Structures are given as C-alpha cells and as structure tokens.
Amino acid sequence: MSKNSKEKVVYKEKINWKKEAALIPGYLIVLLWIGFTAVFLIWILAASFSTTREIFSGSVFKFETGFHWENYLNAWTTSNVSVFFGNSLLYSVVSCVVVILISAPAAYVLSRFTFLGNKPIKTSLILAMSIPEVMIIMPIYALTAEYQIRGRILLIILYICIRVPFTTTYLLNFFASLSRSYEEAAAIDGCTPGKTFWQIMLPLVQPALVTVTIFNFLSVWNEFFMALIFASSAEMTPVGVGLLRIVNGMKYSGDYGGLFAAVIIVFLPTFLLYIFLSEKIIAGVTGGGVKG
C-alpha cells in the first residue's frame, strides 16, 4: 500500500443486548400497530377492486370475478371524486403558498429583531393556536352570512388564517438559530434587509419550510368540519365532505367497490407525501437551522 493511500477504518459499535431487551415491549407495540395498519389498508385496496357482493361475502382477496378497474372510473366520474379532488388540491396548494408568504417573513422579523410588541405578538400566536375551531365557527358563519361572503375564496381565507399562527410559531426557532454573520456579510455586500431575507436567510431554513408545508397541506387536505359548514354546494366540496356525500349515497347506488376506490384516491396524495418526503419531514422536525 502506497503512502498516499488512505486506509478506511470502520469501528463497529457493540450491541447492548440488555438495553435492546428492555425495548422489546415497545418494538412489539410498534410492530402490532404497523401490522394492523397494513392489513387494514390492504383490505381497503382489495375491496376497491371487488364487487359489492364480494365485499359483503368476505371474499375480497379471492377476486373471483377479476379486478374491477371500473370502480375507479366510476368513482372519479359518476361519484364526482374528480371535483372533490380538484377542490382539495386547490385549497391545499393555494393555502400553503400564501401561508408561507405570510408566516416566513413574520417569523424572521419576530425572531431576529427586538421591537415594541414583539413578545405580545408571539403570545397572541400561541393563544390563537389554542382556540378550538368549534368556538369560532358560529361567529365566522354569522359574519359571512351578513356580508354575503361565500364560495371557494371563503374556505381558502379560513384555512390561511387558521394555519398562519402554527406556521409562524414553528419557524421562529429555525430563524432564531441562524448565525447573524450571514446578515452582517450581506450588509457589507450592500444587500437590503428584504433581499437578505429572500435570497440568503429563507433558503437556509428550507428543511423547516418543506416540513411545515407538508403539515399544512395534510391539515387542509384532511380538514372536514369547516368544509362541512361553509362548502355550500357540491362544486366547492373538498374530499372529506365529498366522501361523506358518497357514503350517504350508498343507500341509493350500493356501489361499495366505488366507495373504497374513492377512499384510495383520496388517501393517495398523503401516502405519496410520506413515502417520498419522509426524510425531509424528519430533517425539518429534528433540525434547528444552522447555528453560528
């Protein structure tokens, strides 16, 4: 071996069997939960390719009449899942973008600058997060009825207002942990405070932005109560309330295969988010920015 070559030494950590044995009950609980969830999801997936007779006879895994792909087509078209899906996608994407545009600058200012009202604003954000939605529904409903505010824009505004306190509070610690040397170097180069934020500071908290955006997307996508109250027509109904409409319609159609196909379609976006962005979610939860 030449002098210039580098020898890579791998140190193998010894397994503490006593410590691992103490964790066995926890492992068993996690495995049971994973197994139950997997079986539950697999059954729903199998039911989405079965007929109503096969579902009620308990033979969804036999596929005696083959795979019924038409269940998905019927759910997408006849049951209006395409409309519900499009509405939820619109509400989620627009809300997430606007929330970041509001909360990121607010969190940056609150965490990096000291001014009169800084602490009261932070306290107000935490108090806003603690108020249950059920307590504000009736006042909001009365105001919207009085001023004739309705339509998709109403739900988008409500979702934005609800998610801003959580998002701002979540980003506070990430901005606070960034080194002030970034801003000092930017000021020396002649960057304005706004340019420093958008081009330097905001990209540094990208893991947190991705994580909180995913949380906001899932929250809006799965939201049910406010949509049930304010979605006044089928054309503006999101997936949660849409599934309720499909379930209520089962007594007339009896298409349970289509119902489970609709469940899979609604569940698919959140499943894909967790599959492909799980590492970014973990990074955003466990990380705290770049400390100087």
C-alpha positions as CSV (number, residue, x, y, z in Angstrom):
1,M,0.0,0.0,0.0
2,S,1.4,3.4,-1.0
3,K,1.9,6.3,1.4
4,N,-0.7,8.4,-0.3
5,S,-3.4,5.8,0.0
6,K,-5.9,6.2,2.8
7,E,-6.9,3.3,4.9
8,K,-10.6,3.4,5.9
9,V,-11.2,2.1,9.4
10,V,-14.7,1.1,10.3
11,Y,-15.5,0.9,14.0
12,K,-18.3,-1.4,14.8
13,E,-20.3,-0.5,17.8
14,K,-21.1,-3.3,20.2
15,I,-24.8,-4.2,20.6
16,N,-26.0,-3.6,24.2
17,W,-28.3,-6.7,24.4
18,K,-29.6,-5.7,27.8
19,K,-30.7,-2.3,26.6
20,E,-32.3,-3.9,23.5
21,A,-34.1,-6.4,25.6
22,A,-35.7,-3.6,27.6
23,L,-37.0,-2.1,24.4
24,I,-38.7,-5.3,23.2
25,P,-42.2,-4.4,24.5
26,G,-42.0,-1.1,22.6
27,Y,-40.9,-2.9,19.5
28,L,-43.8,-5.3,19.8
29,I,-46.3,-2.5,20.1
30,V,-44.9,-0.7,17.1
31,L,-45.0,-4.0,15.1
32,L,-48.6,-4.7,16.1
33,W,-49.6,-1.2,15.1
34,I,-47.8,-1.4,11.7
35,G,-49.3,-4.9,11.1
36,F,-52.8,-3.8,11.9
37,T,-52.5,-0.6,9.7
38,A,-51.0,-2.6,6.8
39,V,-53.8,-5.3,6.9
40,F,-56.4,-2.5,7.1
41,L,-55.0,-0.7,4.1
42,I,-54.5,-3.8,2.1
43,W,-58.1,-4.9,2.7
44,I,-59.4,-1.5,1.5
45,L,-57.2,-1.7,-1.6
46,A,-58.5,-5.2,-2.3
47,A,-62.1,-4.0,-1.8
48,S,-61.6,-1.2,-4.3
49,F,-61.1,-3.9,-7.0
50,S,-64.0,-6.0,-5.9
51,T,-67.8,-6.0,-6.4
52,T,-70.3,-5.3,-3.7
53,R,-71.3,-8.9,-3.4
54,E,-67.7,-10.0,-2.9
55,I,-67.2,-7.3,-0.2
56,F,-70.3,-8.4,1.8
57,S,-69.4,-12.1,1.4
58,G,-65.9,-11.6,2.8
59,S,-64.1,-12.8,-0.4
60,V,-62.4,-9.6,-1.4
61,F,-59.0,-11.4,-1.6
62,K,-60.2,-14.1,-3.9
63,F,-61.0,-11.8,-6.9
64,E,-63.5,-14.4,-8.2
65,T,-64.7,-12.1,-11.0
66,G,-61.3,-10.4,-11.6
67,F,-60.0,-6.9,-10.9
68,H,-62.7,-4.3,-11.4
69,W,-60.8,-1.3,-12.5
70,E,-64.1,0.3,-13.5
71,N,-64.6,1.1,-9.8
72,Y,-62.0,3.8,-10.0
73,L,-63.5,5.2,-13.2
74,N,-67.0,5.2,-11.7
75,A,-65.7,6.9,-8.5
76,W,-63.8,9.5,-10.5
77,T,-66.6,10.4,-12.8
78,T,-70.0,9.3,-11.5
79,S,-69.3,9.9,-7.8
80,N,-67.7,13.3,-8.6
81,V,-64.4,12.4,-6.9
82,S,-62.6,14.4,-9.6
83,V,-64.4,17.5,-8.4
84,F,-63.7,16.9,-4.8
85,F,-60.1,16.1,-5.5
86,G,-59.6,19.2,-7.6
87,N,-61.2,21.4,-4.9
88,S,-59.0,20.0,-2.1
89,L,-55.9,20.3,-4.3
90,L,-56.8,24.0,-5.0
91,Y,-57.5,24.7,-1.3
92,S,-54.3,23.0,-0.1
93,V,-51.8,24.4,-2.7
94,V,-53.1,28.0,-2.5
95,S,-53.3,28.0,1.3
96,C,-49.8,26.5,1.7
97,V,-48.2,29.1,-0.7
98,V,-50.0,32.1,0.9
99,V,-49.3,30.9,4.5
100,I,-45.5,30.6,3.7
101,L,-45.5,34.1,2.1
102,I,-47.1,35.5,5.3
103,S,-45.5,33.4,8.0
104,A,-41.9,33.2,6.9
105,P,-41.3,37.0,6.9
106,A,-43.3,37.3,10.1
107,A,-41.2,34.6,11.8
108,Y,-38.0,36.1,10.6
109,V,-38.8,39.6,11.9
110,L,-40.1,38.3,15.2
111,S,-37.0,36.1,15.8
112,R,-34.3,38.5,14.6
113,F,-35.4,41.9,15.7
114,T,-36.4,43.4,19.0
115,F,-39.2,45.9,18.9
116,L,-42.2,47.1,21.0
117,G,-44.9,44.4,20.8
118,N,-42.6,41.5,19.9
119,K,-43.5,39.4,22.9
120,P,-47.2,40.2,22.8
121,I,-47.4,39.1,19.1
122,K,-45.6,35.8,19.9
123,T,-48.0,35.2,22.8
124,S,-51.0,36.1,20.6
125,L,-49.9,33.5,18.1
126,I,-49.7,30.8,20.7
127,L,-53.1,31.8,22.1
128,A,-54.6,31.7,18.6
129,M,-53.3,28.1,18.2
130,S,-55.0,27.1,21.5
131,I,-58.5,28.3,20.5
132,P,-60.7,25.3,19.2
133,E,-62.2,25.7,15.8
134,V,-65.7,24.9,17.1
135,M,-65.6,28.1,19.2
136,I,-65.1,30.4,16.2
137,I,-67.3,28.7,13.7
138,M,-70.6,30.4,14.7
139,P,-69.2,34.0,14.8
140,I,-67.5,33.4,11.4
141,Y,-70.7,31.9,10.0
142,A,-72.7,34.9,11.2
143,L,-70.3,37.4,9.6
144,T,-70.1,35.6,6.3
145,A,-73.9,35.4,6.1
146,E,-74.3,39.0,6.9
147,Y,-71.8,40.2,4.3
148,Q,-72.7,37.5,1.7
149,I,-69.2,36.0,1.6
150,R,-69.2,32.6,0.1
151,G,-67.5,30.4,-2.4
152,R,-64.1,28.8,-2.6
153,I,-62.3,32.0,-1.7
154,L,-64.0,31.9,1.8
155,L,-62.6,28.4,2.6
156,I,-59.1,29.4,1.3
157,I,-59.1,32.5,3.6
158,L,-60.3,30.5,6.6
159,Y,-57.6,27.8,6.0
160,I,-54.9,30.5,5.7
161,C,-56.0,32.3,8.9
162,I,-56.0,29.0,10.8
163,R,-52.6,27.8,9.7
164,V,-50.7,31.2,10.0
165,P,-50.2,31.1,13.8
166,F,-48.9,27.5,13.8
167,T,-46.6,28.1,10.8
168,T,-45.2,31.3,12.2
169,T,-44.5,29.8,15.6
170,Y,-43.0,26.7,14.1
171,L,-40.5,28.8,12.1
172,L,-39.4,31.1,14.9
173,N,-36.8,28.8,16.4
174,F,-35.3,27.9,13.0
175,F,-34.7,31.6,12.1
176,A,-33.5,32.4,15.7
177,S,-30.8,29.6,15.4
178,L,-29.2,31.1,12.3
179,S,-25.9,32.9,12.7
180,R,-26.0,36.7,12.5
181,S,-22.8,36.6,10.4
182,Y,-25.0,35.9,7.3
183,E,-26.8,39.2,7.7
184,E,-23.6,41.1,8.5
185,A,-21.9,39.7,5.4
186,A,-24.9,40.6,3.3
187,A,-25.0,44.1,4.7
188,I,-21.3,44.6,3.8
189,D,-22.1,43.4,0.2
190,G,-24.8,46.1,0.0
191,C,-27.9,43.8,0.3
192,T,-31.1,45.4,1.6
193,P,-32.9,43.6,4.5
194,G,-35.5,42.3,2.1
195,K,-33.0,40.9,-0.3
196,T,-31.1,39.4,2.6
197,F,-34.2,37.6,3.8
198,W,-35.4,36.2,0.4
199,Q,-32.0,35.3,-1.1
200,I,-30.0,34.2,2.0
201,M,-32.0,33.6,5.2
202,L,-35.0,31.9,3.7
203,P,-33.1,29.2,1.8
204,L,-31.2,28.3,5.0
205,V,-34.5,27.1,6.6
206,Q,-35.6,25.1,3.6
207,P,-36.0,21.8,5.6
208,A,-38.3,23.6,8.0
209,L,-40.3,25.2,5.2
210,V,-40.7,21.8,3.5
211,T,-41.8,20.1,6.7
212,V,-44.3,22.8,7.8
213,T,-45.7,23.0,4.3
214,I,-46.3,19.3,4.3
215,F,-48.1,19.6,7.7
216,N,-50.2,22.4,6.4
217,F,-51.1,20.5,3.2
218,L,-52.2,17.5,5.1
219,S,-54.2,19.6,7.6
220,V,-56.1,21.4,4.8
221,W,-56.5,18.2,2.7
222,N,-58.0,16.3,5.6
223,E,-60.0,19.2,7.1
224,F,-63.7,18.3,7.5
225,F,-65.6,20.4,10.0
226,M,-65.2,23.8,8.4
227,A,-65.7,22.4,4.9
228,L,-68.9,20.8,6.1
229,I,-70.2,24.2,7.3
230,F,-69.0,26.5,4.6
231,A,-69.0,24.3,1.5
232,S,-72.5,25.3,0.4
233,S,-72.5,23.4,-2.9
234,A,-71.2,20.2,-4.4
235,E,-69.0,22.2,-6.8
236,M,-66.9,23.6,-3.9
237,T,-66.8,20.4,-1.7
238,P,-63.4,19.0,-0.8
239,V,-62.6,15.3,-0.4
240,G,-63.5,14.9,3.3
241,V,-67.1,16.1,2.9
242,G,-67.2,14.5,-0.6
243,L,-66.6,11.1,0.9
244,L,-69.5,11.7,3.3
245,R,-71.7,12.5,0.4
246,I,-70.6,9.3,-1.3
247,V,-71.3,7.3,1.8
248,N,-74.8,8.8,2.2
249,G,-75.4,8.0,-1.5
250,M,-74.7,4.3,-0.9
251,K,-78.3,3.6,0.1
252,Y,-79.3,4.5,-3.5
253,S,-76.3,3.2,-5.6
254,G,-75.0,0.3,-3.5
255,D,-71.6,0.7,-5.2
256,Y,-69.3,-0.2,-2.3
257,G,-66.5,-1.0,-4.7
258,G,-66.6,2.5,-6.0
259,L,-66.7,3.8,-2.4
260,F,-63.5,2.1,-1.5
261,A,-61.9,3.2,-4.8
262,A,-62.8,6.8,-3.8
263,V,-61.1,6.2,-0.4
264,I,-57.9,5.0,-2.1
265,I,-57.9,8.0,-4.5
266,V,-58.3,10.5,-1.6
267,F,-55.7,8.7,0.5
268,L,-53.1,8.5,-2.3
269,P,-51.7,12.1,-2.1
270,T,-51.0,11.9,1.6
271,F,-49.4,8.4,1.2
272,L,-47.1,9.6,-1.5
273,L,-46.1,12.6,0.5
274,Y,-45.0,10.4,3.4
275,I,-43.3,7.9,1.1
276,F,-41.2,10.4,-0.9
277,L,-40.7,13.2,1.6
278,S,-40.3,11.3,4.9
279,E,-36.6,12.2,5.2
280,K,-37.3,15.9,4.7
281,I,-40.1,15.7,7.3
282,I,-37.7,14.2,9.8
283,A,-35.0,16.7,9.0
284,G,-37.4,19.6,9.5
285,V,-38.6,18.3,12.8
286,T,-35.3,17.4,14.3
287,G,-33.2,20.2,12.8
288,G,-32.9,23.7,14.2
289,G,-31.3,25.6,11.4
290,V,-27.6,26.4,11.0
291,K,-26.1,27.6,14.2
292,G,-23.2,30.0,14.2
